[in-house]
Amino acid sequence: MTGGNLEVFDAGVKGRGLKATKELHTGEVIFSEPSYAAVVFDSLVSQVCHGCFRHQTNLHRCAQCRFAHYCNRTCQTACWEEHKQECAAIRSSGFVPNEKIRLAARVLWRRRKDQGLASDNQLVAVDLLEHHLDLLPEGELKKVHEDVVSLLKFWSGTTQQNSTEFLSHILGLVGIRNNSFPLKDQRGLQDVGLGIFPSLGLVNHDCWPSCTVTFNHGKMELRALRTIPEGEEVTISYVDFLNLSADRQKQLKEHFYFDCSCEHCSRSVSDDLMSAAAETKPPAEKVKEVTAFSKESLEKIEKARDAGDHSEVLKLCQECLEKQEGVVANTHLSRLRVLSVASQVLSHLKKFSEAAELAQKMVEGYMKLYHPNNAQLGMALMRAGVTYWHAGQIEEGHKMICEAYRILMITHGPNHSITKDLESMRTQTEMELKMFKENDLNMKAAEKKLQMTTSSSSAEENVKEFLRKQ
């Protein structure tokens, strides 16, 4: 089965996969896919448009079900085809189920509309996606059965068309994270919903992937992070690389039900850096002690962040950073995490110079660990650049913003709102830097002129003094 630049192939123990049918270039959009079905997270139902997934104030609520919210009448009309079944089910059942059940229901309604067939832009029918119910632990399997009961209560019509076994299959595939992808808001900074993307569900994992996925203008884009030769499998990362190999493997096993044997996991690449001691070579026992202290501190920091206590967060971060100083390296995972939180809190408190200093250390660590075109690295550089800019250190801020722009042009493309924001920042800092340099040149010229004038006045006084003496 083929589709544009890719074809489905047997990837051995990984199951199906996608490989390139031609050479693909860095930053190229390999394909973009609209969601098969998508929902807003439960916690954001009144803050995010259920059609375009944009964060908005004063959203318009559906007059019938009083649940769905939209930017305006245009958004509501465009989404009525997807919402009308949900709207009727909410009114009929008298309750709104959780996001997982709402997504499963939307998958069933879409499937009924398409008669279970894959559309022209899909490489696989949604029925053929993996559900891994046979691999679920007993507790999670019980939860799936409970969700089936809730789904039947929500949409009574499903019993006439689908067996309980098939409903379990749908809820299973909805619950598998490589079938569903988080949808971000218009700025690309916050996850606001969840969508099913059947074709992207075929892309296998690698901890050092060849591609990345980005939600852009209502579609999920698969973009190349490097040149991919014809015939090579395309991969994405299901987890953040900034974890030790064993921890990444554990995450993948628990949430995606497979054992990762990629090169970076097999060879434990970068594990030494992520757990490195400082260059002063402190005793191993001291490193172990500080690592344990850092872990406890990070738990306390997270609690204080959840409570919105910024002063407590900052205090805990400073204590932890002092303890880590001279013991663990700036590439050590616990230090990077504390640096990240501390720089964000200091920025929030408008202590930009202090925040910039910590952000610089964090970025230096990231650059030794992340792929040079990793989106997380790009976002970190952007935040650090803005912090330097606010601190009045325009030249350093401009450099970071330019590097962030280079990365996000690859991972997000020129039309994404976050890249456009970066382009504006890059232009603004460039103008300010130019003005600063011009002012500096003008000041130097003025100083030189003043010196010449002073020198000339001194020479004139000397002549007068000589004539007076004569």
N, C-alpha and C positions, 0 to 999 in steps of 0.2 A: 504494500500500500504506500503510495507516495503523495506528497503535497508540497508543491513549490520547491523549496531548497532541501527538503528532508524526505526520508523514507523510513518506514517502520521495518525493523529487523529483529531477529532473534538474538538477544544479548546474553545468552547462556543462563547462568545462575541468576542473573538480574532480571530475567524475563524478557519482555519486549523493550526495545529502545528505539531511539531515533538517530540516524546518521546522515551526514551531509551528502547531497547528490552532486555538489560542486564546491569549489573552494569558496570559503566564506571569510570576510575581512573584518578586522577589528572595528567594533561599533556598528556593524551592519545589523539591521532588523531582519532576523531570519524568518520569523513570521509573527503576526499579531492575531490574537484570538479574543473575540468577545465572550463574556461569560455565558455558559449554558444556563446557569441559574445563579442568583446572588441575593444576599440579604445584608442588612445593616446589623451590627452587633447590638445585643439587647441593651447594653449600657448607653448606647448613643442614638436610640430610635427617635428621640425628639430633637436631636442636634445636627443630624446628618440627613441630607436628601436621600430618599429611598430610590431615587432614579439615577442621579449622576454622582452620588456619594461625596458631595461637596459639603464641607462644614459651613453652615449658614445660621444667621439669626433670623427670627421671625418666620420660621417655616410655616407653610400652609398645610393643615391637616385634612386628611380625607374625611369628607362630611359623612360618609356612610359607616365606615368601620371605626373612625376616630383614632386609628393607630398609625397608618402610614403618613409620612411627612414629606413635603416636596418644596423645592425652591419657589415654584410658581405654577401657574396653570399649564404652561408649555411642558414642563417636566412631568407633571401629573398625567397629561394626555398621552405623552410619549410612552409612559410606563403602564398605562391602563391594561394593556394586553397581559402583562406579567402579574399585575396586582388584582385583577378582577376575581380570579379564583380564590386568592388569599382573602380578599375583602369579604366574599360570600361565606367562606369558611369561618372567619372570625365572628361574623354576625350570627351565623347558624349555631356555632358551638358555644359562643358566649365567652371565649377566652383566647388569649394569645400565647402560643407555646414558645419555647426557647428557640434561639437562632438555628440550632442544629435541625430541629423538627421543621421549622419554617423553610429551611433550605431543602430538606428532603421532599417536602410537599411541593415546592417549586420545581424540583427535578421531575417529580411524577407528572405534574401538569404540563411541563415542557415536553416530556417524553410522549404523553398522550397526544399532544398537538402534532409532534413530528412522527407519530406512529412508531416510535422506537428506533427510527433510522438516523444515521449520522447525516448531518447537513453537509453542504458542499465544502465548508471551511473546516470540517472536522476530519481528523485522521482515523478516529475510532468512535463507535457508538458508545454512549454513556453506560449502557448495560454491560459492556465488556471491560469496564475498569475494574481493577482489583479491589476487593473489600476486606480480605484477610480476617474474616470472622473466625476461621479455624485456628488462627494464631492468638486470638484475644484471650487474656486471662479470665477466669470465671467471673470475677467482679465486674469487669467491663462488658462481658457478654450478657450478664444479667441487666446491666444498664441499657443495652441495645434493646432487649425484650421489653423493658419498661417504656422506652422511647416508641416502640411499635404501638403499644397500648395508647400512648398520648397522641400519636399520629392518627390512629383510628378514631379517637374522640374528636380530634380537630377536624378531620375531613372524613365524614362517614361514607362518602361516595367511593373511597378507595377500596372498601371491602368488596364492592361489586366487580372490581377489575383486577385486583392484585392480591396474591396470597400473602399470608403472614411471612412466609419464607422469603418472598421477593421484597417485601418491605424491609426485612432485616438486611437483605443484600444492599438496598438503596441507602439505608441508614449507616451501614458499614462503610460503603464507599465515600459517603459524605464525611464520615469521621476520620478517614485516612488523610493525613496532611499533604501527601504528594498529589492527591486528586483535587483538593481545595486550596486556594491561595488567598492570602489576605489582600484586601483592597485598601489602598491608601487614599487619604483626602487629597484635595486639589494641590496642596503644597508638597505632597509626597513625604510627610513627616510622621503621620500617625495612621495606624491601622484602624479602619472604621467599619469594615465589613468582611464578608467571606464569600468567595465565588467558586463555582465548579468550572474547570477548564479541561475538557477531556483530552485534547491534543497535548497540552502541556503536561498532563498527568503521565504521559509516556516518556518524558525526559527523565533519565536516571540521574542518580546523585554521584558527585565526586567532591571531596573536601577541597580540591584545588580545581574548580570547574573551568570549562571553556566558555561558558555562557552565563548570563544573568537574566532575571525576569523583572520587568518594571510595569506597573499599572499606569497607563497613560491615556487620557481622554476616553475612558470607558473600555479600553482593551488592554489585555496583558500582552506585553511585547517580550519576545525572546531575542536577546542581543548577544553578539559575539564579543568576548573579552580579549580575544586574540585571533590571529589567522588560524582557521580550521581547514585542514586539507580535505579534499574530496574523499569520501569513504570513512572518515573518522566519526566516532560517536560524539554527539553533542551532550553536554552534561551541565547541570546546575548544582548548587549546594543547598541541601535542605536545612543545614544548621550553620551557625556562625563558626568560622574557622578558629576564633580566639578561644579555644578550649584544648586541653591536652587530648592527644589521640584517643586514649582510653575513655575519656569523658564524652568525646564526640561519638565514639562507637556505642557507648551506653545509651546516649540520647536517641541515636538512630534505631537501635534495637527496641527501645521502649515505645517510641512513637511511630516508627516506620516499619518495624518488624523485619529488619534484615541486618546482617553482619557486614560492616563496611570493610572492604579489603583494598581500598584505593592506595596509591603509592604513598601518600602522605601519612596515612594511618599505619600501613605495613612497615614503613621505615621510621615512624615516629618523628617525622620532619618538624622541626621548630620546637619540639617538646623541651629541648635543653634551654632554649631562649625563654620560653614561657615559664620556666621554673628556675631561672638563673639567679645565682647569687651576685652581689655587687663585686666590682673589680678588686676591692680590698681583700677578697677571699676570707670572709668571716668563717668561723667554725660551723660545721654542718648542723650541730645542735642548735646554734643560734638562729640559723636560717629556718629550721623546722619550727622553732618557738615563734618567730615573727610571722611565719606563714599561718600558723594556727591562730595567732592573735588577729591577723588580717581577716581571716575567715569570720571570726566572731564579730569583728568591727563592721564588716560589710553587712552582716545580718542586722546589726543595730542601726546602721546607716539606712538600710532599706525601710525599716520600721519608722524611723524618724522622717524619712521622705514621704512615706504614705500618710503620716500625720501632718505633713506640711510644716514641720518645725525646722526651718532653714538654719537657724543659729545652732541647733543641736547637731544637725547634719555636718555643718562646717567644723564644729568642735571635734566631732568624732573623726572626720577626715584628717584634720590637722594632727590629732594624736596618732593616728595610724601612719601617716606619712613620716612623722618624726621617728616613730618606731622602726619603720622600714629603711630609713636613710642609712646608707653605708652597709646594709645587710642584704637587700634584694636589688636586682637590677631593674632598670626602667622598662625592661621587656617582660618582667614577671607579671603574670596575669592579675594577681591581687593588687599590685601597685598600679597597673594600668586602670583597673576598675575604680580605685579610689581617686586617682588623678582625674578621671573623667567626671565623676560626681562632684568633686571639689571645684573643678573649673566651671562647671555649669552653675553651681550654687553661688560662687563668687561673682559670676556674670550677672546672675539674677539680683544679687545685692549691689550691683554696679561697681564692684571692686575689680575693674577691668585689667589693671596692670598685674595684680596678683593672679587673676584668672588666666591671663595670657602666658605667664611664666609656667604655670602648671599644664596648660594646653599644649605648649611647645614640647614639654617632656613627653606627654601622652602621644602626640603625633610622631615624634621621633621613634617611640616604641612601636607604634602601629606600622610605620614604614619598614621596619625590620621584619615584620611578621606577615602582614597582609599581601595579597597579590597586588602589584602596582596599579591595576585597574579595578580594584575592589570598590564597590559603591560605599561600603562602610567607611573606608579610608577617605573617600571623597567627601562624605558628609562630615567627618571629623575635621578635615582640613578646612572646610567651609566654616564650621563653628569657630575653629581656632583663628582663622583669618578675620572673621567679623569681630572677635574679641580683641585682637591686636588693633584693628581699625578703631574700635571704640576707645581703646587705651591711648590713642594718639600716635601709635607706632605704625604709620601708614605704609611705609615701604615693606615691612615684614608682613603686614596684613595683606597687601596687594599680591605678594608672591604666593601666599597660601591660597588666596581666592583664585588666582590664575591656575594653580595646580589642581584645585578642587574642580574648577571649570573644565579642565582637560579630561579629568576622570569621568565626571558626570555627563560630558558630551558623549562618551562611549557607553555608559551604563543607562542613561536616561534619554539622550538625544536632544537636539536643539529646540524641539517644540514642547518639552515638558516644562511645567511652570517653575520648578525648582531651578532648572538650567537657565531659564529666562531671568529669574531673580538674581542668579549668580552673574549673568551677563551684565545686568544693571549695576551690581556691586563692583564688578571688575571695571566698568567704565567710570563709575564714580570715584573709585580709589585711584584710578589712573589720572583722572583730572586733578584730584586733590594733590597727588604726588607731583604732577607737573607744576601746579601752582606753587607748591612748597619749594620746589627746586628753583623756580623763577624768582620767588621772593628771596631765597637764599643768595642767588646770584646778584640780585639787586642790592641786597644788604652788603655783600662783599664789595661791590662796585662803589657803594656809598662810603664804606669804610676806607677804601683805597683813596678816593677823592679827598676825604677828610684828612687822611695822612699827608697827601700831597700838599693840600692847603696849609696844614700845620707846618709841614717842612719848609714851604715857601715863606711863611710868616716868620719862622725862626731864622731863616737865612737873611731876610730883610732886617730883622732886629740886630743880627750880628754885624751887618754892614754899618748900620747906624751907630752901634757901639764903637766900632773901629774908627769911624770918622770923628766921633766925639772925643775919643782919646787923642787922635792926631791934633 
